[in-house]
Amino acid sequence: MGVAVKYAAGVPVLSIILARTTLGIALALTACAMQRVHPLGVQRRALLVRGLVGCGGVIGVLIAASRLPLAVVVRHPPSS
């Protein structure tokens, strides 16, 4: 994902997040419809908090990936 963000250098980070989130919501709604499950579930407050925290995490990672050098973004942890 970090490499894709680096190659999309002219595209704003929030536009990348919008496209990724739209695809994810479409897939999640399709899966809920196939299993006949309500997409909001029963614990809606917990779902809202989880969504906000997840959104903040994705925004932080993608902004960092867009600003860091490519070698740092795709670096693998050292093997032991």
Legacy VTK file of the C-alpha trace (Angstrom):
# vtk DataFile Version 3.0
C-alpha trace
ASCII
DATASET POLYDATA
POINTS 80 float
0.000 0.000 0.000
2.855 2.349 0.773
4.336 1.904 -2.696
0.960 2.660 -4.279
0.745 5.871 -2.267
4.230 6.888 -3.394
3.402 6.262 -7.078
0.184 8.294 -6.754
2.205 11.345 -5.723
-0.073 13.813 -7.530
-3.247 12.447 -5.937
-4.207 13.895 -2.535
-4.060 11.396 0.343
-7.677 11.972 1.307
-8.768 11.081 -2.253
-6.900 7.780 -1.963
-8.609 7.133 1.373
-12.018 7.942 -0.137
-11.513 5.497 -3.003
-10.236 2.762 -0.695
-13.070 3.288 1.795
-15.738 3.309 -0.921
-14.513 -0.033 -2.214
-14.381 -1.456 1.323
-17.918 -0.318 2.139
-19.258 -1.791 -1.093
-17.619 -5.148 -0.347
-18.794 -5.115 3.286
-22.395 -4.311 2.326
-22.331 -7.091 -0.258
-21.072 -9.565 2.349
-23.758 -8.429 4.844
-26.474 -8.832 2.226
-25.262 -12.313 1.308
-25.286 -13.409 4.969
-28.513 -11.504 5.734
-26.906 -9.548 8.588
-27.730 -5.931 9.443
-24.632 -3.860 8.553
-24.793 -1.745 11.739
-25.169 -4.694 14.113
-26.468 -4.271 17.653
-23.584 -2.403 19.339
-23.708 0.754 17.239
-21.741 2.971 19.640
-18.826 0.509 19.699
-18.986 0.276 15.909
-18.816 4.069 15.614
-15.809 4.295 17.944
-14.047 1.484 16.069
-14.712 3.221 12.754
-13.364 6.568 13.955
-10.218 5.005 15.426
-9.667 2.943 12.265
-10.172 5.983 10.043
-7.653 7.962 12.072
-5.154 5.118 11.777
-5.533 4.821 8.021
-5.206 8.577 7.547
-2.066 8.633 9.700
-0.413 5.735 7.869
-1.159 7.097 4.408
-0.034 10.627 5.238
3.194 9.222 6.674
3.681 7.016 3.599
3.176 9.981 1.287
5.788 12.096 3.114
8.506 9.531 3.861
11.117 8.402 1.321
10.175 5.263 -0.633
13.017 3.220 0.896
11.654 3.856 4.385
8.060 3.069 3.397
8.789 -0.360 1.889
11.544 -1.408 4.299
11.080 -4.884 5.725
11.894 -5.621 9.365
15.270 -7.300 9.853
15.293 -11.091 9.749
16.482 -12.919 12.815
LINES 1 81
80 0 1 2 3 4 5 6 7 8 9 10 11 12 13 14 15 16 17 18 19 20 21 22 23 24 25 26 27 28 29 30 31 32 33 34 35 36 37 38 39 40 41 42 43 44 45 46 47 48 49 50 51 52 53 54 55 56 57 58 59 60 61 62 63 64 65 66 67 68 69 70 71 72 73 74 75 76 77 78 79
